Amino acid sequence: MLLSGDIGGTKTLLGLFEPDGARPRPIATRVFGTLAYAELPSMIAELLHDTAVEPRTIVAACFGVAGPVINQSADLTNVPWRVDARQVARTFSLSRVTLLNDLQAMAYAVPVLKASEVHVLQEGDAVRGGNIALIAAGTGLGEALLHNLEGRFIPSPSEGGHADFPARTDREFALARDLIARYGRADVEHVISGRGLVNLHRATHREACEEEIDLEDPDAPAQISTAALARRCKGCVEALDMFVEAYGAEAGNMALRTVATGGVYIGGGIAPKILPALTTGAFMRAFREKPPLEAMLAAMPVRVILNAEAGLLGAAVYAGR
């Protein structure tokens, strides 16, 4: 039995898997509200109790965490938690426990995804031996590289979501000034994330929102995108348009930094929910408009991951290895 987890700023997925070739087979999965628990072992204990699984049957465990992993421990970026692999191993008498950055964990799922689990934004023409880039907006923004080493993909983590926001237009420069005034600096996650949608809403609503969205509500990002997709509020439409263009531009930046001729994957919880906005052409225009390398970017396959449990699956893939 394999135990895997995808620990995010809003929710945590835990799962039990059976080894089954390159793609482990799920036995049981459960969603937890991250902030409803004080620490990871409490969640694991509840999962094992509810499934009547004995810890001694677990041969390996792997958890993707939203933050940098240093010496197999991590302070989560958007949650007041510290996760330590050694603590989990001691608590449940497990011999193999590994922590990975959450996007690094998701990257392990990319090579085993089925065609039905992705939506193609750009067919492209993957280069054999090329690298793959992964970017994912949710509560925060994550980025990872799948480095192609002689035909084998080796996922590598990144904290690129906290790099400086690269404004490209007058509208984005004005946004960057607003972010600097609010936070002291403007980073990419301040724009391309759930919190980013809230920041964009503030920037595009000089008057009251037609939807009267409470920006302190944890569900505000979903309300903003829903109002925008239904075109019920001009300010929300503008906020989502800015989000999509910034997301496409940063995906293109990631593709250039990693020379992702093997493809670019868009993960995270936001992309599948705003798929109609991602398919208007604005995302891909922002992705490709980077002279003098437009032709290289136009040849890269670009796909949205539709599997909501890709991070959990990737952690299980790693545990099975």
C-alpha positions as semicolon CSV with decimal commas, in nm:
position;residue;x (nm);y (nm);z (nm)
1;M;0,000;0,000;0,000
2;L;0,115;0,354;-0,082
3;L;0,010;0,666;0,108
4;S;0,017;1,000;-0,073
5;G;-0,093;1,354;-0,005
6;D;-0,137;1,689;-0,177
7;I;-0,124;1,955;0,094
8;G;-0,250;2,292;-0,025
9;G;-0,334;2,627;0,125
10;T;-0,709;2,562;0,116
11;K;-0,758;2,187;0,098
12;T;-0,554;1,872;0,148
13;L;-0,606;1,546;-0,040
14;L;-0,487;1,219;0,109
15;G;-0,503;0,887;-0,070
16;L;-0,419;0,519;-0,040
17;F;-0,296;0,352;-0,358
18;E;-0,194;0,007;-0,474
19;P;0,121;-0,016;-0,689
20;D;0,015;-0,090;-1,047
21;G;0,293;-0,026;-1,296
22;A;0,371;0,335;-1,384
23;R;0,038;0,462;-1,252
24;P;-0,068;0,345;-0,902
25;R;-0,432;0,248;-0,858
26;P;-0,637;0,451;-0,607
27;I;-0,802;0,257;-0,324
28;A;-0,938;0,544;-0,116
29;T;-0,907;0,922;-0,131
30;R;-1,035;1,194;0,099
31;V;-1,047;1,575;0,099
32;F;-0,970;1,769;0,418
33;G;-0,997;2,140;0,492
34;T;-0,632;2,221;0,563
35;L;-0,696;2,483;0,832
36;A;-0,944;2,254;1,010
37;Y;-0,647;2,052;1,140
38;A;-0,346;2,152;1,346
39;E;-0,104;1,919;1,165
40;L;-0,071;1,648;0,902
41;P;-0,053;1,339;1,132
42;S;-0,406;1,412;1,261
43;M;-0,538;1,394;0,904
44;I;-0,346;1,073;0,831
45;A;-0,475;0,910;1,150
46;E;-0,833;0,996;1,053
47;L;-0,789;0,855;0,702
48;L;-0,639;0,530;0,833
49;H;-0,911;0,496;1,096
50;D;-1,192;0,555;0,845
51;T;-1,047;0,307;0,595
52;A;-0,943;0,050;0,858
53;V;-0,591;0,043;0,713
54;E;-0,302;-0,060;0,939
55;P;0,009;0,162;0,909
56;R;0,227;-0,152;0,886
57;T;0,074;-0,225;0,543
58;I;0,207;0,104;0,402
59;V;0,540;0,049;0,227
60;A;0,604;0,412;0,127
61;A;0,450;0,757;0,166
62;C;0,498;1,083;-0,022
63;F;0,341;1,424;0,034
64;G;0,343;1,728;-0,191
65;V;0,346;2,049;0,014
66;A;0,281;2,409;-0,091
67;G;0,621;2,553;-0,003
68;P;0,995;2,491;-0,031
69;V;1,116;2,159;0,113
70;I;1,443;2,187;0,304
71;N;1,594;1,876;0,467
72;Q;1,259;1,695;0,436
73;S;1,062;1,956;0,628
74;A;0,859;2,252;0,507
75;D;0,683;2,559;0,637
76;L;0,375;2,595;0,418
77;T;0,359;2,924;0,230
78;N;-0,008;3,010;0,289
79;V;-0,083;2,799;0,600
80;P;0,065;2,824;0,953
81;W;0,186;2,463;0,938
82;R;0,520;2,292;0,952
83;V;0,536;1,947;0,793
84;D;0,824;1,713;0,879
85;A;0,873;1,377;0,708
86;R;1,056;1,237;1,010
87;Q;0,768;1,322;1,240
88;V;0,523;1,142;1,012
89;A;0,757;0,841;0,991
90;R;0,791;0,822;1,371
91;T;0,420;0,869;1,438
92;F;0,312;0,584;1,212
93;S;0,630;0,370;1,216
94;L;0,679;0,415;0,842
95;S;1,018;0,336;0,689
96;R;0,991;0,555;0,376
97;V;0,836;0,902;0,394
98;T;0,923;1,178;0,146
99;L;0,819;1,542;0,115
100;L;0,818;1,712;-0,224
101;N;0,718;2,061;-0,331
102;D;0,355;2,034;-0,444
103;L;0,431;2,120;-0,808
104;Q;0,723;1,878;-0,813
105;A;0,480;1,611;-0,691
106;M;0,224;1,705;-0,957
107;A;0,499;1,687;-1,219
108;Y;0,540;1,315;-1,149
109;A;0,180;1,269;-1,269
110;V;0,229;1,445;-1,603
111;P;0,389;1,151;-1,791
112;V;0,107;0,913;-1,682
113;L;-0,193;1,137;-1,755
114;K;-0,449;1,001;-1,999
115;A;-0,569;1,193;-2,305
116;S;-0,910;1,236;-2,138
117;E;-0,744;1,410;-1,843
118;V;-0,613;1,709;-2,041
119;H;-0,762;1,979;-2,262
120;V;-0,548;2,090;-2,557
121;L;-0,497;2,466;-2,593
122;Q;-0,226;2,428;-2,859
123;E;-0,155;2,101;-3,037
124;G;0,206;2,187;-3,115
125;D;0,469;1,931;-3,204
126;A;0,658;1,790;-2,906
127;V;1,030;1,744;-2,955
128;R;1,158;1,403;-2,855
129;G;1,402;1,462;-2,571
130;G;1,252;1,804;-2,488
131;N;1,179;1,936;-2,141
132;I;0,827;1,990;-2,005
133;A;0,712;2,292;-1,802
134;L;0,432;2,287;-1,545
135;I;0,256;2,592;-1,401
136;A;-0,045;2,581;-1,170
137;A;-0,257;2,856;-1,018
138;G;-0,478;2,782;-0,718
139;T;-0,461;2,931;-0,371
140;G;-0,105;3,022;-0,474
141;L;0,103;2,982;-0,788
142;G;0,340;2,692;-0,842
143;E;0,590;2,615;-1,115
144;A;0,804;2,309;-1,189
145;L;1,029;2,169;-1,460
146;L;1,035;1,814;-1,592
147;H;1,393;1,789;-1,711
148;N;1,433;1,530;-1,986
149;L;1,744;1,329;-1,904
150;E;1,807;1,074;-2,178
151;G;1,437;1,000;-2,216
152;R;1,350;1,002;-1,846
153;F;1,167;1,299;-1,695
154;I;1,319;1,427;-1,370
155;P;1,086;1,678;-1,196
156;S;1,255;1,974;-1,032
157;P;1,084;2,220;-0,794
158;S;1,068;2,597;-0,819
159;E;0,944;2,892;-0,615
160;G;0,891;3,098;-0,929
161;G;0,547;3,205;-0,809
162;H;0,721;3,441;-0,568
163;A;0,942;3,598;-0,835
164;D;0,878;3,959;-0,933
165;F;0,565;4,024;-1,142
166;P;0,674;4,119;-1,499
167;A;0,428;4,389;-1,602
168;R;0,393;4,416;-1,982
169;T;0,125;4,681;-2,047
170;D;0,019;5,019;-1,909
171;R;-0,269;4,844;-1,732
172;E;-0,031;4,595;-1,571
173;F;0,216;4,868;-1,470
174;A;-0,069;5,044;-1,290
175;L;-0,157;4,713;-1,124
176;A;0,205;4,664;-1,015
177;R;0,203;5,008;-0,852
178;D;-0,113;4,914;-0,660
179;L;0,046;4,587;-0,546
180;I;0,367;4,757;-0,434
181;A;0,163;5,005;-0,232
182;R;-0,033;4,721;-0,069
183;Y;0,238;4,456;-0,017
184;G;0,572;4,635;-0,051
185;R;0,648;4,446;-0,373
186;A;0,460;4,286;-0,662
187;D;0,520;3,915;-0,711
188;V;0,366;3,685;-0,970
189;E;0,143;3,512;-0,714
190;H;-0,012;3,849;-0,627
191;V;-0,169;3,836;-0,975
192;I;-0,193;3,471;-1,087
193;S;-0,370;3,290;-0,802
194;G;-0,698;3,301;-0,612
195;R;-0,563;3,592;-0,412
196;G;-0,452;3,743;-0,741
197;L;-0,809;3,748;-0,870
198;V;-0,906;3,944;-0,558
199;N;-0,621;4,192;-0,621
200;L;-0,730;4,227;-0,982
201;H;-1,087;4,286;-0,869
202;R;-0,967;4,574;-0,652
203;A;-0,775;4,721;-0,945
204;T;-1,066;4,703;-1,190
205;H;-1,343;4,825;-0,958
206;R;-1,308;5,198;-0,904
207;E;-1,684;5,189;-0,839
208;A;-1,895;4,932;-0,654
209;C;-1,900;4,578;-0,790
210;E;-2,225;4,497;-0,966
211;E;-2,219;4,157;-0,795
212;E;-2,144;4,302;-0,447
213;I;-1,873;4,042;-0,388
214;D;-1,722;4,035;-0,038
215;L;-1,348;4,021;-0,106
216;E;-1,284;3,883;0,244
217;D;-1,494;3,576;0,166
218;P;-1,270;3,272;0,094
219;D;-1,499;3,199;-0,201
220;A;-1,446;3,546;-0,353
221;P;-1,212;3,428;-0,635
222;A;-1,471;3,176;-0,754
223;Q;-1,745;3,440;-0,734
224;I;-1,535;3,683;-0,940
225;S;-1,466;3,430;-1,215
226;T;-1,828;3,310;-1,219
227;A;-1,955;3,668;-1,255
228;A;-1,700;3,732;-1,530
229;L;-1,782;3,419;-1,728
230;A;-2,153;3,507;-1,710
231;R;-2,061;3,867;-1,803
232;R;-2,269;4,002;-1,515
233;C;-2,014;4,265;-1,406
234;K;-1,783;4,468;-1,635
235;G;-1,519;4,503;-1,364
236;C;-1,516;4,127;-1,302
237;V;-1,486;4,065;-1,677
238;E;-1,186;4,298;-1,691
239;A;-1,030;4,131;-1,385
240;L;-1,061;3,785;-1,542
241;D;-0,928;3,914;-1,877
242;M;-0,620;4,053;-1,700
243;F;-0,580;3,726;-1,510
244;V;-0,592;3,515;-1,828
245;E;-0,342;3,734;-2,014
246;A;-0,100;3,742;-1,719
247;Y;-0,134;3,364;-1,679
248;G;-0,060;3,306;-2,048
249;A;0,237;3,543;-2,039
250;E;0,386;3,373;-1,731
251;A;0,330;3,029;-1,885
252;G;0,525;3,154;-2,186
253;N;0,799;3,287;-1,958
254;M;0,820;2,946;-1,792
255;A;0,836;2,779;-2,134
256;L;1,128;3,004;-2,235
257;R;1,319;2,959;-1,909
258;T;1,297;2,580;-1,936
259;V;1,304;2,546;-2,319
260;A;0,989;2,335;-2,285
261;T;0,989;2,186;-2,632
262;G;0,829;1,872;-2,484
263;G;0,520;2,071;-2,385
264;V;0,366;2,302;-2,126
265;Y;0,101;2,185;-1,879
266;I;-0,139;2,412;-1,692
267;G;-0,241;2,259;-1,359
268;G;-0,410;2,381;-1,044
269;G;-0,770;2,429;-0,945
270;I;-0,844;2,750;-1,134
271;A;-0,773;2,657;-1,497
272;P;-1,044;2,389;-1,543
273;K;-1,302;2,622;-1,386
274;I;-1,228;2,908;-1,626
275;L;-1,166;2,695;-1,935
276;P;-1,400;2,906;-2,153
277;A;-1,183;3,210;-2,077
278;L;-0,863;3,019;-2,153
279;T;-0,991;2,915;-2,495
280;T;-1,076;3,263;-2,632
281;G;-0,725;3,302;-2,771
282;A;-0,604;3,566;-2,523
283;F;-0,410;3,313;-2,314
284;M;-0,223;3,170;-2,611
285;R;-0,155;3,511;-2,765
286;A;0,011;3,623;-2,442
287;F;0,196;3,290;-2,431
288;R;0,339;3,327;-2,783
289;E;0,404;3,702;-2,815
290;K;0,772;3,692;-2,716
291;P;0,989;3,792;-3,013
292;P;1,220;3,666;-3,143
293;L;1,105;3,320;-3,026
294;E;0,738;3,318;-3,130
295;A;0,792;3,025;-3,366
296;M;0,944;2,807;-3,094
297;L;0,658;2,889;-2,856
298;A;0,398;2,825;-3,128
299;A;0,540;2,474;-3,174
300;M;0,510;2,377;-2,805
301;P;0,211;2,162;-2,705
302;V;0,006;2,338;-2,435
303;R;-0,246;2,142;-2,229
304;V;-0,471;2,210;-1,929
305;I;-0,478;1,931;-1,669
306;L;-0,840;1,837;-1,596
307;N;-0,766;1,571;-1,333
308;A;-0,833;1,748;-1,001
309;E;-0,622;1,487;-0,819
310;A;-0,310;1,517;-1,033
311;G;-0,099;1,630;-0,735
312;L;-0,216;1,336;-0,526
313;L;-0,151;1,096;-0,815
314;G;0,197;1,238;-0,870
315;A;0,288;1,189;-0,503
316;A;0,168;0,828;-0,532
317;V;0,379;0,780;-0,848
318;Y;0,685;0,898;-0,656
319;A;0,605;0,675;-0,356
320;G;0,570;0,378;-0,591
321;R;0,917;0,439;-0,734
